[in-house]
Amino acid sequence: MGAKGKDESHLSPFSLYIFIIYSADLEYVEKVKEILIKIIKFTKRTGQMVDIFGPDNLTIFTNEDGKLDYHLLDVILPGPRSSWNKNIKDDPSFDLLRHNYQFYYAVKSLGDKLGITDNLEAEDLVYFRGFGLPTMGKFPER
């Protein structure tokens, strides 16, 4: 059990960090929820991930007026969009699997914890469309 007696055992490391460090600060939690909803809407609309894992890619700060604000810096994935816009069936070496899994589970688990009703689904990502999340022994046939 973690902060405030809640079970956070199913959270990704990114989500766990946010949950433990800031669960007592309701304003911060609401700002994280606002950002996450925007990320989910972007992914649902485009099928693309947002690079939220790089250092300082997502920065939450306090303005001079004391209100929380944020910057999304360098969150567009590097290289041509076509290189990231692959489906798992078109990725024979599964080069993009780790990136898509990490993004999906971080956003999904934090969204679940924050009670976001229109949360991210695997099919929202181009990579998993038409297949879903691969499980042990269940990968697309070549």
C-alpha positions in Angstrom: 0.0 0.0 0.0 1.2 3.5 -0.8 0.3 7.0 -0.1 -3.2 7.4 1.4 -3.6 3.6 1.7 -4.1 3.0 -2.0 -2.8 0.0 -3.9 -0.4 1.2 -6.6 1.1 -2.2 -7.4 -0.2 -2.3 -11.0 1.2 1.1 -11.9 4.0 1.6 -14.3 7.2 3.2 -12.9 6.3 6.6 -14.4 2.8 6.5 -13.1 3.9 5.2 -9.7 6.4 8.2 -9.4 3.6 10.7 -10.2 1.2 9.0 -7.8 3.5 8.7 -4.8 5.2 12.0 -5.0 2.2 14.2 -5.7 -0.9 12.3 -4.5 -1.2 14.7 -1.5 -1.3 17.8 -3.8 -4.8 17.9 -5.4 -3.9 20.9 -7.6 -0.9 18.9 -9.0 -3.0 15.8 -9.6 -5.6 17.8 -11.4 -2.9 19.4 -13.7 -1.5 15.9 -14.4 -5.0 14.7 -15.3 -5.5 17.7 -17.6 -2.3 17.0 -19.4 -3.1 13.2 -19.6 -6.5 13.9 -21.1 -4.9 16.0 -23.8 -2.3 13.3 -24.5 -5.1 10.6 -24.7 -7.2 12.8 -27.1 -4.2 13.4 -29.3 -3.4 9.7 -29.5 -7.0 8.8 -30.2 -7.2 11.4 -33.0 -3.8 10.5 -34.6 -2.9 7.0 -33.5 0.5 8.3 -32.5 2.4 8.3 -29.2 3.7 11.4 -27.5 7.3 11.3 -26.3 6.7 12.0 -22.6 9.6 10.0 -21.3 12.6 12.1 -22.3 14.3 14.4 -19.8 12.2 17.6 -19.4 9.9 16.6 -22.2 7.0 17.2 -19.9 7.6 19.9 -17.3 5.1 21.1 -14.7 6.0 24.3 -12.9 4.6 27.1 -10.8 4.0 30.5 -12.5 4.8 33.8 -10.9 1.1 34.0 -9.9 1.4 30.7 -8.0 -0.7 28.7 -10.4 0.6 25.4 -11.9 1.3 25.4 -15.6 3.2 23.0 -18.0 5.3 22.8 -21.1 5.4 19.9 -23.5 8.8 20.2 -25.0 10.2 18.0 -27.7 7.3 15.5 -27.4 7.1 14.8 -31.2 8.8 11.5 -31.9 12.2 11.8 -33.7 12.6 11.0 -37.4 10.0 10.8 -40.1 6.4 10.1 -38.9 6.2 7.1 -41.3 8.9 5.3 -39.3 6.6 5.5 -36.2 3.4 5.0 -38.0 3.7 1.2 -38.4 1.4 -1.5 -37.4 2.8 -4.4 -35.4 2.1 -6.6 -38.4 4.5 -4.4 -40.4 7.3 -4.5 -37.8 8.9 -7.9 -38.4 11.7 -7.3 -35.8 9.3 -5.7 -33.3 11.6 -2.6 -33.1 8.7 -0.4 -32.0 7.0 -2.8 -29.6 8.8 -1.6 -26.4 8.1 2.0 -27.2 4.4 1.4 -27.8 4.0 -0.9 -24.8 5.7 1.6 -22.5 3.6 4.5 -23.7 0.4 2.5 -23.6 0.9 1.1 -20.1 2.1 4.4 -18.6 -0.8 6.4 -19.9 -3.4 3.7 -19.4 -2.4 2.9 -15.8 -2.2 6.6 -14.8 -5.5 7.3 -16.6 -7.1 4.4 -14.6 -5.7 5.7 -11.4 -7.0 9.2 -12.1 -10.5 8.0 -13.1 -10.3 9.1 -16.7 -13.4 7.6 -18.3 -12.4 7.9 -22.0 -9.0 6.3 -21.3 -6.5 5.1 -23.8 -7.2 1.7 -25.4 -4.6 -0.4 -27.2 -6.5 0.0 -30.5 -6.1 3.7 -30.3 -2.4 3.3 -31.2 -1.7 2.6 -34.9 0.8 0.0 -33.8 -1.8 -2.2 -32.1 -4.8 -1.6 -34.5 -6.4 -4.7 -35.8 -4.4 -6.9 -33.4 -4.5 -5.6 -29.9 -1.8 -6.2 -27.3 0.3 -9.2 -28.0 0.4 -11.6 -25.1 2.7 -14.5 -24.4 2.8 -16.7 -27.5 0.3 -14.5 -29.4 2.1 -12.3 -31.9 1.1 -11.5 -35.5 1.9 -14.2 -38.1 4.4 -13.2 -40.7 
